[in-house]
Amino acid sequence: MHKLTNMEAQRVITVLEDTLDRLTFLSYVPGSPDMELLDSLVHAGAGPLRGSLQSQWQLEEGHQVMLGRSKDGHGHGHAFHGHGLAKSSSENASHGEVVDQLHQATRTLCRNLRKNPVAVEVLYSNHTQQRSSHFLSCLSNLSDLTAVMFRKLSTTVEEEITNKNLLQDLTDRERTAEDERDALQQTLEMQRGERDREVAVLDQTLTKLRAELQDITQSNAMEMASIKQKMKEAIEKADNEHLQRSKRLQDQLDQMTQDLTRMSEEHRDAETILRKKKERSESELAATISRYDQDMAAKQKEIVEVERQKKEETELLQRLEEHFRKIDANNAKQSDEETTLAAFRTRIETAEKFLSSKSTAIQKIVRGIQCRVEIQKMLSKKKKGGKGGKGGKKGKKK
């Protein structure tokens, strides 16, 4: 068998896709006349489609009527076999014409829907009836057939050989996997048998534990009954003690109530006396506060006066401190000057004493020199007088 060319394969796929689209359009066409759908198509500008739908519905209705008549004719038997044979041939001819007209109207409707996408959207949006499951199954099968045909026709010889090899490889893998599955199944059965044996052992252990649990439950029930009995006796004893204690407490409460009433009366009298004392103390306190306020007002005036005097005396004190500070500064300066003058006088006196002593020493030296000079002169005169006395005497004699 020769492989189809690419163009032929495309034509086959195109025919299948066109058929699938037409069947999809027809699946949304109502089986009975729908005036809302017709009005929607007119509003959407798809007027020619309105006539196609009406023709389609009329032909389908006529076809259904003819099918009903043919069924009725077969149901009446063979009483009028000769006459019915001629009538049946005429009905078959008219039925064939109706079928041809129906096919032509269906093709026209599909062409109009393909040309007008807006009408298709209106048809989809106004569809309210449930589509037939058999028809949807047919569409699904046709879509799968289209995909298979496309894959089959678009596959080259080399790809087909590759696919066969891949399929063979996958088959071998599947067979190997089945062998592994059988081995795993046997292992699983062995493990399941071991698990069943373990479960049986565990069931026996569980049975023993349940028996022990039942024994423990019975012993606990007996202990619980004894505990409840003891608790009941303890509760009865506690109730009796509670009643006796409640009675004693009630007696104490009655006695304390009487004492409270008596003490309330006594306290009421004491409260009256204390309230009078309080009122008298409050009046005395008010008078004391009034006197205190007056004294405080006088004291406030005295404080203001004292503050004023303090301010004046503070200013006077500041002036006096400044004055005495200046006087102290003058006295300190005078004392410093007197100290300086005393030191200067002491230095002068020391210098005068030094000069006096030195002058005296000088005078002593000078006088010593003068004395020595005078003595020297006197000695020289004496020497000269001894020699001159003889001559003098001689002169006087002349």
C-alpha angles and dihedrals in degrees: 000000000000118000116244118252121248093256093050091048090051090050091052092048091046091052091050093047091047090050090048091051092048093049089049090053091048092050089064095047110103117242092225131041113284114194094187089058091050092050091049091052091050091050089048091055096252098124097147090056090060091065092045091053093047091050090048093052093046093051092046090050091049090048091052091050092051091048089052092051093049090052091050091050092053091049095057094070130227101303094118099032098145096046093040093055093065091043091050092054091053092047090050090052093050090044090053090052091050091049091050091049090048091052091049092048091048092052091048091049092050092048091050091049092049091051094048114052091176090061089050090054090049090049091051095046095047095047108117103154122092112253117236114268091218091052091048089049089052090051091049092049091047090050090050089048090052091051091047093047091047091050091044096047095042093051116100125219092256091049090048091052089048090049091049090051090047090048090050090049091048090048091052090048090049091051090049090047090050090052090050089047090053090049090048089047090054090047089048091051090050091049090044089054091049090047090050089053090048090047089052090052090047090048090054090048089047090051090052091047091049090052090049089046090052090051090048090047091052092047089047090050090052091047090047090051091051091046090049090050091050090045091050091051090046090049092049090049091047090049091053092047089046092052092049092045091046089052092050091047090048090053089048089048092052091048092047089047090055091046089048091052092049093045090047090057091046091046090047090057091044089048091053091052092045091047090054090048089048092052091048090047090048091052090047089046091051090051090046090049090050091050089044090052091050092047090047091050090052090045089049089054090048089048090052091049092046090049090052091048090046090052092049093045089046090055090046090047090051091051092046092047089051090048094047090044089057090046091049089049090051092046091048090048090047091048089050091049092048090049090050091048092048090051090047091049090048090052091047092049090047090049092047091049089048091048091045092051091046091045090050090050091048091047089049090052092045092047090047089052092045091048090050090047091049091045089048090049092046091050092048091049092050089053091049093045094056091057096042095048094074093049091047095053086052092052093050090054092057 
